[in-house]
Amino acid sequence: MKIHNTLTRKTEEFTPIEENKIKMYVCGPTVYDYMHIGNARPLVVFDTFRRYARYRGYDVTYVVNFTDVDDKIINKSIEEGITTKEVTDRYIAAYMEDAADLNLDEENTIHPRATEVMDDIIDFVAGLVEKGAAYEVDGDVYFRVSATEDYGKLSGKNIEDLQHGASNRVESSEASKKENPLDFALWKKTKIDGEVSWDSPWGAGRPGWHIECSAMNKKILGDTIDIHAGGEDLEFPHHENEIAQSETLNEDTFAHYWMHNGMIQVDGTKMSKSLGNFFTLHDIKKEYDLMVIRFWLLTTNYRQPINFTREIIDQAKNSLDRINNAVFRLEELAEVAEASELHADEQVLINELKTFEEKFIEVMDNDLNTADGITVIFDMVKFANTKVSADNSKKLIEAVLDKIVELQKVLGIENRKKTNDDIDEEAILALIEKRTEAKKNKDFATADAIRDELLDMGVAIKDTREGVKWELV
């Protein structure tokens, strides 16, 4: 199994620290609002990596944190006149709803909260101060970037350029406290009466963002982990700073492999609230099943940007419907099949079925190539639709069905049946009328094409004495 390691900029053969085991940490959301579509990509991508690793025989310890203390959370609590915990509890509950709709494997996910490891965070900061790698100024504690020899190794950024840019960005009041404009906050002094805070050796305050993930990593997974993952927007400064503080304290490699997913664009433009092209899953699922969103997110290489448009999501929905319809058809065939054992000529089909799984493993082993993995599943759907019928044995039908479903599950794709709320009845009736007209004109090719189009929509039609009847499949 190969993965692209951001740290080396190479696609490398994956070698775990401990045989057949993976310790993996994924940066989760700051819980002050509903998850947006950008939050969903790393969650889906790395949940899929975890599923595939398990399929390949690894025991995966998988952590996705909740950042539940942050300026945005504090501002939200002040704005609404509620506690920060009430804010974070609300949006963690919303997260869990969205996670279920995305089919994230929450049962096997560890979700630490920053507020639950505050003693560990304080101990971590104190350890850095003791080593001379951090310093306190008027209740604020900063990491001393000069204490590291390889700062910038993950992002590949030049430290002199970073220092110049940081000098221009940092506010004068903060800059005057720092030894170096690149030094970053580990502990922040309380500034507002009533602001959530914790007692520390440096006075009342709260942690900086970067130290939270390092402390949660260390507490749950240990000093060194196999894989650290997240969106490419976290590569610098968040992940760079995690490496600096963790490796300085622990005097060991923090993570052997770093995986980063590309960003989501909306109509070819970077998504942002200021541009008004910002979409939450809470809103999207009013129109689309989030299984469609999961499927769409896996149709592009995870390291590349992916474009979000209504047309593209509709295409993804239609593609997923094709897979669903093939699975539901196989289920129906298995129920009515008469012969239980393989026919003499069916072993060749069983052998062909095995080649699909081999191809799936080949492409997925190549840096989680889910796009080609989906192509293999579509090849299996074509195989099922053209080579499997009611004349086949139950054993063959079930073998094809089970293999398609098994590989879908590796991608986290579930077969969710349509309901009447999911269909456009006017469009169905219009197509049926168009087909009837084609048959009257003896244009049977068009009539057959319309029947196939309806099947792709999940609609089966029957010609009866009373006219054309249709039903969802």
N, C-alpha and C positions, 0 to 999 in steps of 0.2 A: 504494500500500500504506500503510495507516494503522496506527499502534500507539499504545497508551495510554502516555503518558510520565509516570511517577510524579513527575518533577521539576516538571512544569507542571500536573499533575492534569488533563491534557487528552488527548484522542485526536487525534493529529497526523499529517499526511501525512509519511511517512518520506522524508528527503532525506539520502543518504549523503555522507560527507566527500569520497570519491572516486567518480566515476561508476561504477555497476554493481559496486561493491565494498563489503563490510561487514566491519568489524573488531568482533568480539563476544567478550565475556568473561563467563563464567558461574561463579559461586562454587560450587566443588565440595565434596566431603565432607572432614571431618577423619577420617583413616583409622586409627581405633583399635578399630573393631567392624564387624559386618556392616551394610550399608545398610538403613535402615528405609524403610517405605512413604512417609514424609514426604520423605526424600532423593530418592525416585524422581520426585516430581512435577516439580520444576524441570528435572531431567535430561531427562524425556520431553517436557515442554512446549517447552523451548528447543531441543532436538534437532529437534522438529517445526517450530519457527519457522525454523531453519537449512535444513531440507529444503524448506520452502515458498519461502524466499527464493531458493534455488538454482533451484527450479522456475520462479520468476519472472525468472530470468536474472542473479541476483547471484552474484558470486564471494565466498564467505564464508570468512574466516579465523576459526576457532572455537576458543576456549580454555576448558577446564574444568580448574581447578587441583586439586591434592591438597595439603591442609594436613597436612604430615607432621612437624611439630614443635609440640607443644601439651601442656598440663598433663595432659590425659586420656591422651595417648600415653605420656608419661613415667610416669604412675601405673600404666598397664597393663604397661609393661616391668618396673617394679619388682615388681609383683604376680606376674608370671610368671617373673621372673629371666632375662629375655632383653633384647637390645638394642632400642632404639627402632626401628632399621631393620628388625629381624626382625618387629616388630609391624606396621609400616607396609607392608612387602613382603607380608605375609600378607593384609592386608585390601585392598590394592590388587589383588592377584590375585583375591580374592573379588569385588571391584568389577567387574573385567573380565568375570568369568563372568556376573554379574547384568546387566551392560551388554549382553552378547551376547543374553541371554534377553529383554531389553527391546527389542532391535533398535536400540540406539543406534548411530549411525554413528561408530564408534571409528576407522575407517580415516582419517577426515578431521577428527579431533579432536586438538588439541595438549594434552598433559597435563603441565604443569610441576609440579615438586615444590618446596616452599619451601626445602628443604635444598640444592637444586641452584642456587639464586640468592643464596646467603648473602652473597657479596661485593657484589652489587647492593643487597641490603637494607642492608648496613652503609654503603655509599656514599650511599644514599637518606637514611638517618638523619643521617649526617654533613652532608649538604647542608642539611637542615632546621636542624641546630644552627648551622651557619655563617650561615644567614639570620636567626638569632635566633628562629626559630619552634619550637625545641625546646631543652630544657635537661637537664643531667645532675645527678643527685643520688645520690651514693654508689653509682655503677655502674648505676643505672637512668636511662633517658632517657625524658622525657615530651614529648608534643606540646603546645605552648602554644596552646590554643583561642582565646585573645584575639588571636592573630596573624591570625585570619580575620575578615572582616566579615560573612559570611553563613552562619555555622555554624547548622545546623538547616534549611537551605533544602530539602533533599530530604524529610525527615520532616515538615516543617511544625511542628516543636516549638518552643516558646518557650524561649529560652535561660535566662531567669530561673527558670522552672519546672524546667528541667533541672538548673540549679545547685543548687537547693534539694533536689531528689530525690537528686542525686549526693552531696550533703553527708551525707545520712542513710544512704546505702548504703556508702560507702567506709570501709574499716577505718581506725582511728585511726593505725596505723603508716604506712599509705600516704598518708593524708590529710595527715599532717604534712610529707611530702616535696613535695606538690603546691602550686603557686601558686594553682590553681583546681581545685575538685573535678571539673570536666569534663575536665581535662587527662588524656590517655590514654597508656598505655605504648607506646613504640616499641621499646625494648630493655630486657630484664629481666636483672638480675644473677643469676648462678648462686647458688642457695641451698643445694643439697644436694650432698654429695660424690658424685662419679660421675654426676651429672646431665649429660645431653648439653649441650654448650656449644660456642661458637666464640669465638675471640679477637677483640677489637674495641678501638677507641680508648678505650672506657669500661670495659675489663676483660672477663673471660670472662662470657658470657651467651648469650641467645638472643632472637630477635625477638618482638615482640608480634604478635597475630593480624592486626590491620588492615594493618600495614605490609607483610606478606607479599604480599597481593593487589595492593597498589599497585606493589610492586617487580616482580612477575611481569608485570602489565599493561604497565608501562613498558618492560621488557626485550623482550617479545615483540611488542607491538602499538604501542608508542610513547606519546607524551605524551597524545594525545587519541584516543579510540575512538568508534565509532558507537554501540554498545549495550553497556550493562552490565546483567546480569540475575541474578536469584536469588529466593529465597523472601522473602515480605513480612516475615518475622521478622528478616531481615538489614538491612532498611531503616534501622533505628537499633538500635545505634550503628555497626554494621560499615560499611555503605555511606556513612553520613554522615561517618565518620572517614576513609574512603578519599578522599572528595572533598576534605576539609579538607587532608589532608597532600599529596595529589597536586597540587591546584591551587596550593597554597602553594609547593611546590618548583618546579613546571613553569611557573607563571605563565600557565596556559592552561586552557581547559575540559577537564575530565577525561573525561566521557562526554556525548554529545549527547542520548541517550535512555536512560531507566532503565525496565526491565520487571521486575515483581514478581508472582509467582504467590501465590494464596491458600493457606491451610493445609488440612491433612487432619484431619477429625474422625472419631472411631470411635463409631458409634451415637449421633451427635449431640454427642459430648463431645470436648474437646481431647485429642489423643493424648499420653500421657506414661508413662514407666516407672513412676512412683509409683502411677498408677491401674491398672496392670496391663493396659492396652489398647494396648500397644506391639508392633508387628509388624515383623519384619525380612523382607526379600525372600527371604533364605535359608530361612526357615520357610514363607513363603507359597507358594513354588514347589514345595513338597512336595505341595501340593494343587491349585494352579492353574498353568497355563502363564502365564508373565509377559507374553505377548502379550495375554492377557485384561486384565491390569493396565494395560498401555499403552493399550489400547482404552478401558477404563473412565476413565482419567485424561483422555482427550480428549473425553469425552461431556459435560463441564461447562466453562463459560467459565473460562479459566485464572486469572482474577483473583478468582474467587469461591471460597469454601470448598467442599470436596467431602467427602461422607460415605462412610465405609468400613464396610459391613456385609456379612455373608455373603450375604444375600438380594440386595443390589445387585450384588455381584460375580457371583453366579449369573446374574442378569439380563443382565449384560454378556457373560458367556460364551455365553448363548443367542443374543444379538444378533449376536455375532461369528460364531457357528456359521451363522447365516442367510446372512451374507455369504460365508463359506467355501463353503457348500453350493452357492450360486449360481455361484461361480467354478468349482468342480469340475464342476458340471453343464455349464457352457459349454465347458470343456476337453473333456469327453466328446463333446458335440455337434460340436465342431470336428473331432474325429477321424473321425466317421462321415459328416459332411456331404458330399454328392456334388457339388453345383454349386459351382464355384470363384468365379465372377463374380457380382456383384450381380444379383438379379432386378429386373425393371422397377419393381416396387412397393416396393423396399427403400430407395430413396434418401430417402424421407420419414423412414424410421427412422434413417438416418445423420444427417439434419439434426436430428432430435430428440435424438440422442446428443450433438451439439455443444452443445445448450442446457444440458445437464447440466454440462459443463465450464465454460461461461460462468457458471453459477450458483455453482459451486464456487469460482471465482476471486473472484466478487463477495463471497461471505460470508467467505472466508479473508482477503481484502484488508482486511476490517473488523476489525482488531485480533485476527487469528488466531482467528477464530470456528470452532474445530474441531467444536463441537457441531453447528452447521448444516452444516459440511462433511460430517460423518458422515450427516446427514439426506439430503444430496444423494446419497451413495453408496447409501443404502437405497432412494431413489427409482430409482436405476439398477438395483438388484437387482430391484425390482418390475417395472421395464420389461423386464429380461432374462427373468424368470420368466413373464411374461404375453405377451410379444410375440416371443420368440425360441424357435424349436423346431428339430427335426431337418429340417423342411421348408425352412428358410432356407439361404441360401448360406453357404459357408465364410467368405467375405469379410465378411459382416455379423456372423456369430457371432464371428469373431476381432476385429472392430472393437469390439464391445461388451465382450468379454473384456479386450482390451488397455486400454480406457479405464477400466474399473473397477479393474484392477490398477494402472494408472498413478496414479490418484488415491489409491488405498490407499497406495502407496509414498510419496506426498507426506506422508502421515500416519505413515509408518513401520510400517504394518500389513502383516504377512505372512500368507499363507494356509497354515496348518499343518494337515496332515491328522490326523484322529483315529487313534489306535491302540486296540487292544482294551483297553489299560489305562485309557483315558479314558472308557469307557462303563459305564453301569449296566445290565448284561444283564437283571437281574430286572425292572427298570422296562420294558425293551423287550418282554420276553415277556409281561408283564402287559397292556401296551397291545395287543399282537397278539391275546391271548386276548379282550380286551374288544371288539376289532374283529370277530373271528370271531363272537362272540355277537351283535353288532349286525347282521351280515350274515344270520345265521340268522333274526333277527327282522324281516328286510327293512327295517331302519333304515339305509338306505344313506347318508343324510346324516351320521350319526354315524360310520359306517365310513370315509367319505371324510375327515372331520375328523381321525380318528385317524391315517390315512395321512399327512395333511399334518403332523400333530404329530410323527410319527416322522421325516419328512423334515427338519423343523426341527432335530431332534436329530442329523441326519446319518446317518439309517438309511433305506435303501430296502428295500421288501418286494415279494415276488413270490408270487402264488398259483399253486401247482403241484399236481399229483396227489398228491404226498407231503405236502402241507400248505403252510403259509406259510413261505417262506425269507426271511431278511433278511441284509443286508450293509451295511458302512459305505460312505459315499460322500464 
